[in-house]
Amino acid sequence: EYHHYHEWTKAIKILQLYLKESWYLAEKVRAYEMIAESLWYLGRDDEAWVYAFQALKLDPMAKATYLLLAEMAPKKEHEMWMKHAEIAINNHFL
């Protein structure tokens, strides 16, 4: 809920704790995405990209992750990430 209410720092802390205990793939992917988005909103772009790629490492077809990367990317790279999102199939969608 911290993420939903834009309490980015609290969301990151809770989600990092959650990742240590989680075993369900789709939930782990979503947690990495939420951490990445929270970091991005905090202006911690490099860390955000690391967490987004952790999500892709677990599920290379995660459409939501590609959409997030498209949002975070510089304008010249936006379209490339959108093309990846178009072919993603969300195998592990929550």
C-alpha positions in Angstrom: 0.0 0.0 0.0 2.9 2.4 0.5 3.6 2.2 -3.2 0.0 2.9 -4.0 0.1 6.0 -1.7 3.4 7.2 -3.2 5.4 6.7 0.0 8.3 5.5 -2.1 11.0 5.1 0.6 8.7 3.0 2.8 7.6 1.0 -0.1 11.2 0.2 -1.1 12.0 -1.0 2.5 8.9 -3.2 2.8 9.3 -4.7 -0.7 13.0 -5.5 -0.2 12.1 -7.3 3.0 9.3 -9.1 1.1 11.8 -10.3 -1.6 13.8 -12.1 1.0 10.9 -14.2 2.0 9.0 -14.5 -1.3 9.0 -17.6 -3.4 6.2 -17.0 -5.9 7.7 -15.8 -9.2 4.9 -13.4 -10.3 5.0 -11.7 -6.9 8.8 -11.3 -7.0 8.6 -9.8 -10.5 6.0 -7.4 -9.4 8.0 -6.4 -6.3 11.1 -5.7 -8.4 8.9 -3.6 -10.7 7.5 -1.6 -7.8 10.9 -1.0 -6.3 12.2 0.1 -9.7 9.3 2.5 -10.1 9.7 3.9 -6.5 13.4 4.4 -7.0 12.7 6.2 -10.3 10.2 8.6 -8.7 12.9 9.3 -6.0 15.3 10.3 -8.8 17.5 7.2 -8.2 17.5 6.2 -11.9 20.5 3.9 -12.0 19.2 1.8 -9.1 15.7 1.8 -10.7 17.2 0.3 -13.9 19.0 -2.4 -11.9 15.7 -3.5 -10.2 13.8 -3.4 -13.5 16.4 -5.7 -15.0 16.1 -8.0 -12.0 12.4 -8.4 -12.9 13.3 -9.2 -16.5 15.8 -11.7 -15.3 13.0 -13.6 -13.5 10.5 -13.1 -16.4 11.9 -12.0 -19.7 8.4 -11.6 -21.1 7.1 -9.3 -18.3 5.1 -6.7 -20.3 4.7 -4.4 -17.3 8.5 -4.2 -16.8 9.0 -3.3 -20.5 6.4 -0.6 -20.1 8.1 0.8 -17.0 11.5 0.8 -18.9 9.8 2.7 -21.7 8.6 5.3 -19.3 12.0 5.5 -17.6 14.0 5.6 -20.8 15.3 8.7 -22.6 12.9 9.7 -25.4 15.2 8.3 -28.1 15.0 4.8 -26.5 11.3 4.9 -25.6 10.1 3.3 -28.8 12.6 0.4 -28.6 11.2 -0.6 -25.1 7.6 -0.2 -26.4 8.4 -2.7 -29.2 9.6 -5.2 -26.6 6.4 -4.6 -24.6 4.3 -5.4 -27.7 5.8 -8.9 -28.0 5.8 -9.6 -24.2 3.1 -12.1 -23.1 3.1 -11.8 -19.3 3.6 -15.5 -18.5 3.6 -14.8 -14.8 0.9 -12.1 -14.6 -0.7 -11.5 -11.2 
